[in-house]
Amino acid sequence: MKKELMRAQDLERLLFNLRKMGIYKHKKYSLSNADITLLFSVWFGPENGIKPSSIAERLDVTLPAITHKMNTLVEQGYLTRRDSKTDQRVSYVLLTEKGLSYVESIKDDYYQRMLKLVKHLGERDTAVLFRILTKISKLGKL
């Protein structure tokens, strides 16, 4: 039991050190991290737009959460909606000129810490880290 607790302490310290490294911290931007994540998700999608449900699935969040954020970004002029030509129940989200300009202005800096980590780990260790973090995420809140 003592050995298991020591291992738990070691893991806790490693995770704490990862947080202390500032790997999750971003400079202050005019939009929130959630807004920026949504804008990047649209930018990563097809040029003719992406379904909100695809964004929710990719980010592993609920569709109502995406819709709420999306509505705010539409009101602010960063995103626009386009209805499907074949199915009126489906809409697509696209970046406006303002949204594209914003993403272009921060894209080289926003994920810089993560890119540095990926480069340091290499492809193989990054894949292992993804697998482990995904497995941990599936546990939910502890």
Long-range contacts (C-beta under 8 A, 24 or more apart in sequence): 22-113, 23-113, 23-114, 23-117, 24-113, 25-113, 26-110, 27-109, 29-106, 29-110, 31-78, 31-102, 34-69, 35-69, 35-72, 35-73, 35-78, 36-106, 36-110, 38-66, 38-69, 38-70, 38-73, 38-79, 39-73, 39-78, 39-79, 39-95, 39-99, 39-102, 39-103, 40-103, 40-107, 40-110, 42-79, 42-93, 42-94, 42-95, 42-99, 43-95, 43-99, 43-100, 43-103, 43-107, 45-93, 48-82, 48-92, 48-94, 49-82, 49-92, 49-93, 49-94, 50-92, 50-93, 50-94, 51-90, 51-91, 51-92, 51-93, 52-91, 52-93, 55-93, 60-137, 73-99, 78-102
